[in-house]
Amino acid sequence: MFALDAVFKAYDVRGTVPDQLDARACRAIGWAFARYAGAPRLLVARDMRASGFELSSAFAAGARAAGVSVTDLGMASTDMMYFASGRLEAPGAMFTASHNPAAYNGIKMCLAGARPVGAETGLVEVRREAEKALATGSDLGPQTGGSDTQNLLEDYAAHVRSFVDMSALRPLKVVTDTANGMGGLVVPKVFGGLPFEVVMLFGELDGTFPNHPADPIQPENLVALCSAVIDHGADVGLAFDGDADRVFLVDERAKPVSGSLTTALVARSMLAKYPGATILYNLICSKVVPETIERNGGVPVRTRVGHSFIKQVMAETGAVFGGEHSGHYYFRDNYRADSGIIAALVVLEVMSVSPEPLSELLAPYRRYADSGEINREVPHPSRAVEEVAVHFGARGAEVDRTDGITVSYGDWWFNLRPSNTEPMLRLNVEAANEAECERHVKEVLECLPGTARSGGAH
């Protein structure tokens, strides 16, 4: 019997194929999710990974065994699946492992209207029912639910373009690195016919990721994009992750732009369209984000890290936009779901109406220095976080326990939290300048027990 607790994470299902996740497990999960969602129809989509067709077909078979009809959306980006869930008012399942290596696959699930399914919003119940199905060893019964296919790519492209004033767009040279992921399907359809000269890197859909990992938060995965921006004299570079729900920017000087700065830029644009609106930002975003929101007449609201938390707060507050340092950007009019390409197009609109290059547009937001996300493996993450909280609390720091700990001294702050998906701690530090930031990073790391360094993840 599969140990499903190993693949059920805080926000999704994710594991290596076939040792952690195979067709039998996916069939049981499909059956369990269909029963939990309680809807007559369920949507299924997949990315370009080699295991996607087999696993998504098994999931669909399980859902049909639960008496639910299944609509196959084919290959799609995750944000396109969220759009379909909202447009068709049906629960959805997206087969992807996002930025993880080729050996992985997974499932991101949502209820009708793209409402999130996470550990606190149904994922635990789905896991329990799936484990029961696996324990019985049965085939779950006949597939009484119907099946059909639907292609919503054209509709999704039109939806994305609805977020900007098309008449305001001007010719720009754009380099996109889709890392052989689903951006290779979506980007040409969205940008086609717009006044942009688009240079695409690694646009072929290939789940083996032959050029570089599809994780744009890591600087080493931006090397090709930065070079291409310079070589082509581009105005901007756009880097998408494997399932294309995240985007990172590179300015015309080939300098990477943090998710916080992109959040601030998009927030300003959204507030120009929706004066006085509420904007969300997660607690590891730079201080520049709430400062920008307030200066532009908006209401900043701080949230925990993670899409299920942000979408819930968006629903509660009516926020028009929310951003995460990790490159996820949420839009109220996108069924409160995140979309990398909507954020990218909003940035291109901002650039279109400004005579300044992107580096100068961003200059006012580059007020602080940040460490980026630093990951450390530790034996007992929660215990380590508590030890750090006690240490800094005893020194008079303000300690906020909203998500891990956020320790603030006014002129610098850090957040330390256990990963929701991996056995490690994630540290983010921000200070007034690079030297201060490096000094404070060292100070916090010295408080941790013997640690091993690991790369970042979202």
C-alpha positions as CSV (number, residue, x, y, z in Angstrom):
1,M,0.0,0.0,0.0
2,F,1.3,3.5,-0.9
3,A,2.1,5.8,2.0
4,L,0.1,8.7,0.6
5,D,1.2,11.0,3.4
6,A,4.6,11.1,1.6
7,V,3.0,12.7,-1.5
8,F,0.2,14.8,0.0
9,K,1.8,18.2,0.8
10,A,0.3,21.4,2.2
11,Y,-1.0,22.6,-1.2
12,D,-0.9,19.7,-3.6
13,V,0.1,16.1,-4.3
14,R,3.7,15.6,-5.4
15,G,6.2,12.8,-5.6
16,T,8.5,10.7,-7.8
17,V,7.0,8.4,-10.5
18,P,6.4,5.5,-10.1
19,D,7.8,4.7,-6.7
20,Q,5.8,7.4,-4.8
21,L,3.0,8.1,-7.3
22,D,1.7,5.7,-9.9
23,A,-1.5,5.1,-11.9
24,R,-3.1,3.0,-9.1
25,A,-2.6,5.8,-6.5
26,C,-3.9,8.4,-9.0
27,R,-7.0,6.3,-9.7
28,A,-7.8,6.2,-5.9
29,I,-7.1,9.9,-5.6
30,G,-9.4,10.7,-8.5
31,W,-12.2,8.6,-6.9
32,A,-11.6,10.3,-3.5
33,F,-11.5,13.9,-5.0
34,A,-14.6,13.3,-7.1
35,R,-16.5,12.2,-4.0
36,Y,-15.2,15.1,-1.9
37,A,-15.9,17.8,-4.5
38,G,-19.5,16.5,-4.9
39,A,-20.0,18.0,-8.4
40,P,-21.4,16.3,-11.4
41,R,-18.4,17.2,-13.6
42,L,-14.7,17.4,-13.0
43,L,-11.9,18.9,-15.2
44,V,-8.6,17.3,-15.8
45,A,-5.5,18.8,-17.4
46,R,-1.8,18.0,-17.5
47,D,1.6,19.5,-18.3
48,M,4.2,18.1,-20.7
49,R,5.8,15.5,-18.4
50,A,6.0,12.0,-19.8
51,S,4.0,10.4,-17.0
52,G,1.2,13.0,-17.3
53,F,-1.1,11.2,-19.7
54,E,-1.0,7.8,-17.8
55,L,-1.5,9.4,-14.4
56,S,-4.2,11.9,-15.5
57,S,-6.1,9.1,-17.3
58,A,-6.0,6.9,-14.2
59,F,-7.3,9.9,-12.1
60,A,-10.1,10.4,-14.6
61,A,-11.0,6.7,-14.4
62,G,-11.3,6.9,-10.7
63,A,-13.5,10.0,-10.9
64,R,-15.8,8.3,-13.4
65,A,-15.9,5.3,-11.1
66,A,-17.4,7.7,-8.5
67,G,-20.1,8.5,-11.0
68,V,-18.7,11.9,-12.1
69,S,-18.3,13.0,-15.7
70,V,-14.8,14.1,-16.7
71,T,-13.8,16.8,-19.2
72,D,-10.3,16.4,-20.4
73,L,-8.7,19.8,-21.1
74,G,-5.5,18.2,-22.6
75,M,-2.2,19.9,-22.0
76,A,-2.5,23.2,-20.2
77,S,-0.7,25.6,-17.9
78,T,-1.9,25.5,-14.3
79,D,-3.4,29.0,-14.5
80,M,-5.3,27.9,-17.6
81,M,-6.8,25.0,-15.6
82,Y,-7.8,27.5,-12.9
83,F,-9.5,29.7,-15.5
84,A,-11.4,26.7,-16.8
85,S,-12.6,25.8,-13.3
86,G,-13.9,29.4,-12.9
87,R,-15.4,29.7,-16.4
88,L,-17.1,26.3,-16.3
89,E,-17.8,26.3,-12.6
90,A,-16.4,22.8,-12.1
91,P,-13.7,21.3,-9.8
92,G,-10.4,20.7,-11.5
93,A,-7.2,18.7,-11.3
94,M,-3.9,19.7,-12.9
95,F,-1.2,17.1,-13.3
96,T,2.1,18.9,-12.8
97,A,5.1,18.9,-10.5
98,S,5.8,22.6,-11.3
99,H,9.5,23.3,-11.0
100,N,10.5,19.8,-9.8
101,P,12.8,17.6,-11.9
102,A,11.5,15.2,-14.6
103,A,11.2,12.2,-12.3
104,Y,8.4,14.0,-10.4
105,N,4.7,14.5,-11.1
106,G,1.8,15.7,-9.0
107,I,-1.7,17.0,-8.8
108,K,-3.0,20.5,-8.0
109,M,-6.7,20.4,-7.2
110,C,-9.4,23.1,-6.9
111,L,-13.1,23.2,-6.3
112,A,-15.6,24.9,-8.7
113,G,-14.7,28.5,-9.3
114,A,-11.0,27.8,-8.8
115,R,-11.5,27.7,-5.0
116,P,-8.3,26.2,-3.4
117,V,-7.9,22.7,-2.0
118,G,-5.1,22.6,0.5
119,A,-4.3,20.8,3.8
120,E,-6.8,23.1,5.6
121,T,-9.4,23.1,2.8
122,G,-10.0,19.4,1.9
123,L,-6.7,17.8,1.0
124,V,-6.5,15.8,4.2
125,E,-10.0,14.4,3.6
126,V,-9.1,13.5,0.1
127,R,-6.0,11.7,1.3
128,R,-8.0,9.7,3.8
129,E,-10.6,8.5,1.3
130,A,-7.9,7.6,-1.2
131,E,-6.1,5.6,1.4
132,K,-9.3,3.7,2.1
133,A,-9.7,3.0,-1.6
134,L,-6.2,1.7,-1.9
135,A,-6.6,-0.5,1.3
136,T,-9.6,-2.3,-0.1
137,G,-7.6,-3.4,-3.2
138,S,-10.8,-3.2,-5.3
139,D,-11.1,-1.6,-8.7
140,L,-13.6,1.0,-7.4
141,G,-16.4,-0.3,-9.6
142,P,-17.5,0.5,-13.1
143,Q,-16.9,3.9,-14.7
144,T,-20.4,5.2,-14.8
145,G,-19.4,8.8,-15.3
146,G,-19.2,10.2,-18.8
147,S,-16.2,11.8,-20.6
148,D,-15.5,14.5,-23.1
149,T,-12.8,16.8,-24.2
150,Q,-12.6,20.6,-24.4
151,N,-9.9,23.1,-25.7
152,L,-10.1,26.4,-23.9
153,L,-6.7,27.8,-25.1
154,E,-8.3,30.5,-27.3
155,D,-10.7,31.5,-24.6
156,Y,-7.9,31.7,-22.0
157,A,-5.8,33.9,-24.2
158,A,-8.7,36.3,-24.6
159,H,-9.2,36.3,-20.9
160,V,-5.6,37.2,-20.2
161,R,-5.6,40.0,-22.7
162,S,-8.7,41.5,-21.0
163,F,-6.6,42.6,-18.0
164,V,-4.9,45.3,-20.0
165,D,-5.8,48.2,-22.3
166,M,-4.9,46.7,-25.7
167,S,-4.8,50.2,-27.3
168,A,-2.1,51.3,-24.8
169,L,0.4,48.6,-25.8
170,R,3.4,49.6,-27.9
171,P,6.2,47.8,-29.7
172,L,8.5,46.1,-27.2
173,K,11.1,43.4,-27.7
174,V,10.5,40.6,-25.2
175,V,12.6,37.5,-24.6
176,T,10.7,34.6,-22.9
177,D,12.3,31.5,-21.4
178,T,9.6,28.9,-20.9
179,A,12.2,26.2,-19.9
180,N,10.5,23.6,-22.1
181,G,7.4,24.0,-19.9
182,M,3.8,24.9,-20.5
183,G,4.7,28.5,-21.3
184,G,5.7,27.2,-24.7
185,L,2.0,26.5,-25.3
186,V,0.4,29.6,-23.7
187,V,2.8,32.4,-24.4
188,P,2.6,32.3,-28.3
189,K,-1.2,32.2,-28.1
190,V,-1.5,35.2,-25.6
191,F,1.2,37.4,-27.3
192,G,0.2,36.5,-30.9
193,G,-1.1,39.6,-32.6
194,L,0.1,42.0,-29.9
195,P,2.7,44.7,-30.9
196,F,5.6,42.8,-29.3
197,E,8.6,41.2,-31.0
198,V,8.9,38.0,-29.0
199,V,12.1,35.9,-28.9
200,M,11.3,32.5,-27.4
201,L,13.9,30.4,-25.6
202,F,13.3,26.7,-25.1
203,G,9.7,26.8,-26.2
204,E,9.5,23.1,-27.2
205,L,7.3,21.1,-24.7
206,D,9.7,18.6,-23.2
207,G,9.2,17.2,-19.7
208,T,12.8,16.1,-19.5
209,F,13.9,19.7,-19.3
210,P,16.9,19.3,-21.6
211,N,18.2,22.9,-21.2
212,H,17.8,23.8,-17.6
213,P,15.5,23.2,-14.6
214,A,12.2,25.0,-14.8
215,D,12.7,26.9,-11.6
216,P,13.2,30.6,-12.3
217,I,13.7,31.6,-8.7
218,Q,17.2,30.1,-8.9
219,P,19.6,32.6,-10.5
220,E,21.5,29.9,-12.4
221,N,18.4,29.1,-14.3
222,L,18.2,32.7,-15.6
223,V,21.7,32.7,-17.2
224,A,20.4,32.0,-20.8
225,L,17.6,34.5,-20.5
226,C,20.0,37.2,-19.2
227,S,22.4,36.6,-22.1
228,A,19.6,36.7,-24.7
229,V,18.2,40.0,-23.3
230,I,21.6,41.6,-23.9
231,D,22.2,39.8,-27.3
232,H,18.8,40.9,-28.7
233,G,18.7,44.3,-27.1
234,A,15.4,43.4,-25.5
235,D,13.3,45.6,-23.3
236,V,12.5,42.8,-20.8
237,G,13.0,39.1,-20.2
238,L,10.3,36.8,-18.8
239,A,11.1,33.4,-17.2
240,F,8.3,31.0,-16.5
241,D,8.3,27.8,-14.4
242,G,7.3,24.4,-15.6
243,D,3.5,24.8,-15.3
244,A,3.7,28.5,-16.2
245,D,1.8,29.8,-13.2
246,R,4.9,31.8,-12.0
247,V,6.9,34.4,-13.8
248,F,10.2,36.2,-13.0
249,L,11.4,39.3,-14.8
250,V,14.8,40.4,-16.1
251,D,15.3,44.1,-16.9
252,E,17.0,45.4,-20.1
253,R,20.3,45.4,-18.3
254,A,19.9,41.7,-17.6
255,K,19.4,42.3,-13.9
256,P,16.9,39.9,-12.3
257,V,13.9,41.4,-10.7
258,S,12.6,40.0,-7.4
259,G,9.1,38.9,-7.0
260,S,8.6,41.7,-4.4
261,L,9.5,44.4,-6.9
262,T,7.2,42.9,-9.5
263,T,4.5,42.8,-6.9
264,A,5.0,46.5,-6.2
265,L,4.9,47.4,-9.9
266,V,1.8,45.4,-10.6
267,A,0.1,46.7,-7.4
268,R,0.7,50.3,-8.5
269,S,-0.9,49.5,-11.9
270,M,-3.9,47.8,-10.3
271,L,-4.5,50.7,-7.9
272,A,-4.5,53.1,-10.9
273,K,-7.4,51.0,-12.2
274,Y,-9.1,50.4,-8.8
275,P,-8.4,53.4,-6.6
276,G,-8.4,52.6,-2.9
277,A,-8.4,48.8,-3.4
278,T,-7.1,46.2,-1.0
279,I,-3.9,44.5,-2.1
280,L,-2.4,41.4,-0.5
281,Y,1.3,40.5,0.0
282,N,2.8,37.6,1.8
283,L,5.0,38.1,4.9
284,I,8.3,37.4,3.1
285,C,7.7,40.3,0.6
286,S,10.0,43.3,0.9
287,K,8.8,46.3,3.0
288,V,8.7,48.2,-0.3
289,V,5.4,46.3,-1.2
290,P,3.2,47.7,1.6
291,E,4.9,51.0,1.3
292,T,4.1,51.2,-2.4
293,I,0.5,50.1,-1.8
294,E,0.0,52.9,0.9
295,R,1.7,55.6,-1.2
296,N,-0.7,54.8,-4.1
297,G,-3.8,55.0,-1.9
298,G,-4.4,51.3,-1.4
299,V,-4.9,49.1,1.6
300,P,-2.1,46.6,2.2
301,V,-3.0,43.3,3.9
302,R,-0.3,40.9,5.0
303,T,-0.8,37.1,4.6
304,R,0.8,33.8,5.2
305,V,2.8,32.2,2.4
306,G,0.9,29.9,0.1
307,H,-1.9,30.0,-2.5
308,S,-4.7,28.5,-0.4
309,F,-4.2,31.1,2.4
310,I,-4.0,34.0,-0.1
311,K,-7.0,33.0,-2.0
312,Q,-9.0,32.7,1.2
313,V,-8.0,36.2,2.3
314,M,-8.8,37.6,-1.1
315,A,-12.3,36.2,-0.8
316,E,-12.7,37.7,2.7
317,T,-11.3,41.1,1.8
318,G,-12.3,41.6,-1.8
319,A,-8.7,42.3,-2.7
320,V,-8.1,43.0,-6.4
321,F,-4.5,41.6,-6.4
322,G,-2.1,39.7,-4.3
323,G,1.6,39.0,-4.8
324,E,4.2,36.6,-3.4
325,H,8.0,36.9,-3.4
326,S,8.1,33.5,-5.1
327,G,6.6,34.8,-8.3
328,H,2.9,33.9,-7.8
329,Y,0.5,36.8,-8.6
330,Y,-3.2,36.5,-7.8
331,F,-6.0,38.5,-9.5
332,R,-9.6,38.9,-8.2
333,D,-10.9,38.9,-11.8
334,N,-9.0,35.7,-12.5
335,Y,-11.2,33.8,-10.0
336,R,-8.7,34.9,-7.3
337,A,-6.2,32.5,-8.9
338,D,-2.5,33.1,-9.7
339,S,-1.3,33.6,-13.2
340,G,2.3,34.3,-14.4
341,I,1.2,35.5,-17.8
342,I,-1.4,37.9,-16.6
343,A,1.2,39.5,-14.4
344,A,3.6,39.6,-17.3
345,L,1.1,41.3,-19.6
346,V,0.3,43.9,-16.9
347,V,4.0,44.7,-16.6
348,L,4.2,45.1,-20.4
349,E,1.3,47.5,-20.2
350,V,3.1,49.5,-17.6
351,M,6.2,49.6,-19.7
352,S,4.2,50.6,-22.8
353,V,2.8,53.7,-21.2
354,S,6.2,54.8,-19.8
355,P,9.1,56.4,-21.6
356,E,11.5,54.9,-19.1
357,P,13.1,51.5,-19.4
358,L,12.2,48.8,-16.9
359,S,15.4,49.4,-14.8
360,E,14.4,53.0,-14.3
361,L,10.8,52.1,-13.6
362,L,12.0,49.8,-10.9
363,A,14.7,52.1,-9.4
364,P,12.4,53.8,-6.9
365,Y,11.5,50.3,-5.5
366,R,15.1,49.2,-5.0
367,R,15.3,50.7,-1.5
368,Y,16.4,47.6,0.4
369,A,18.7,44.6,0.1
370,D,17.4,41.1,0.5
371,S,19.0,37.7,0.9
372,G,16.7,35.8,-1.4
373,E,15.4,32.5,0.0
374,I,18.1,30.6,1.9
375,N,17.2,26.9,2.6
376,R,18.8,24.8,5.4
377,E,18.2,21.2,6.2
378,V,17.9,20.7,10.0
379,P,17.0,17.7,12.1
380,H,13.9,19.3,13.8
381,P,12.7,22.3,11.9
382,S,10.0,23.4,14.3
383,R,12.2,23.1,17.3
384,A,15.0,25.1,15.5
385,V,12.5,27.9,14.8
386,E,11.5,28.0,18.4
387,E,15.1,28.2,19.6
388,V,15.7,31.2,17.2
389,A,12.5,32.9,18.4
390,V,13.6,32.6,22.0
391,H,17.1,33.9,21.2
392,F,15.9,37.0,19.4
393,G,12.9,37.6,21.7
394,A,15.3,37.7,24.6
395,R,17.2,40.5,22.8
396,G,14.0,42.6,22.6
397,A,13.0,42.0,19.0
398,E,9.4,41.9,17.9
399,V,8.5,38.3,17.1
400,D,5.5,37.6,14.9
401,R,4.4,33.9,14.7
402,T,1.9,34.2,11.8
403,D,4.0,31.8,9.6
404,G,7.1,30.5,11.2
405,I,8.6,33.5,12.9
406,T,9.1,37.0,11.5
407,V,11.6,38.9,13.7
408,S,11.7,42.7,13.2
409,Y,14.2,45.3,14.4
410,G,12.8,48.2,12.4
411,D,15.8,48.7,10.1
412,W,16.0,45.0,9.3
413,W,13.9,41.9,9.6
414,F,13.9,38.2,8.8
415,N,11.4,35.4,8.4
416,L,12.3,31.8,9.3
417,R,9.7,29.1,8.6
418,P,9.6,25.3,8.1
419,S,9.0,24.4,4.5
420,N,5.4,23.2,3.7
421,T,6.8,20.8,1.1
422,E,10.3,19.7,2.1
423,P,12.2,18.8,5.4
424,M,14.0,22.1,5.7
425,L,13.9,25.7,7.0
426,R,13.5,28.7,4.7
427,L,15.1,32.0,5.7
428,N,14.5,35.4,4.2
429,V,16.4,38.5,5.4
430,E,16.0,42.2,4.4
431,A,18.1,45.1,5.5
432,A,19.1,48.6,4.5
433,N,22.0,47.6,2.3
434,E,24.0,44.6,1.1
435,A,26.6,44.7,3.8
436,E,24.0,44.8,6.6
437,C,22.0,42.1,4.9
438,E,25.0,39.7,4.7
439,R,25.9,40.4,8.4
440,H,22.4,39.6,9.6
441,V,22.1,36.5,7.5
442,K,25.3,35.2,9.2
443,E,23.9,36.2,12.6
444,V,20.6,34.2,12.1
445,L,22.4,31.1,10.5
446,E,24.7,30.9,13.5
447,C,21.7,30.4,15.7
448,L,20.7,27.2,13.8
449,P,21.9,23.7,14.8
450,G,24.3,22.0,12.3
451,T,22.8,22.6,9.0
452,A,23.3,21.5,5.4
453,R,22.7,23.9,2.5
454,S,20.0,23.2,-0.1
455,G,18.6,25.0,-3.1
456,G,15.4,27.0,-3.0
457,A,11.9,26.0,-3.9
458,H,8.5,27.5,-3.7
